[in-house]
Amino acid sequence: MKKTFQYIIAIAVVILAVSAARPYWYQYWIGKELDVAAIYGTKNSIHDTLSFLTNKMKESGYDFNEDDFHIEKNADNRVTISVQYKDSIRVFGVVLKELNLSVEKSASEVKDY
């Protein structure tokens, strides 16, 4: 009986840990997608970059639309892309904590030597 209780507690701890790490794991992968789009944006227009990023997010299964992204490009072709979104820590459908997350990535154009 004691062993069974220990297994139940161990499983509960693992489930809580995975549930707490999930939003931050998604934040990391969203940042990777923004990196790719920022590099793409150094050679393309803001409109093309926004379309590329929106399609990339849909392919990856994230629920973002064009209005969620803020893209800036300066005269030196430095592109900065940011997104702010809400996520939550959930366990079995119960929301334990709401999170306001943001990701900002930038890239500069690399000129040939």
Secondary structure as UniProt FT lines:
FT   HELIX           2..41
FT   TURN            42..43
FT   HELIX           46..60
FT   HELIX           66..68
FT   STRAND          69..73
FT   TURN            75..76
FT   STRAND          78..91
FT   TURN            92..93
FT   STRAND          94..108
//
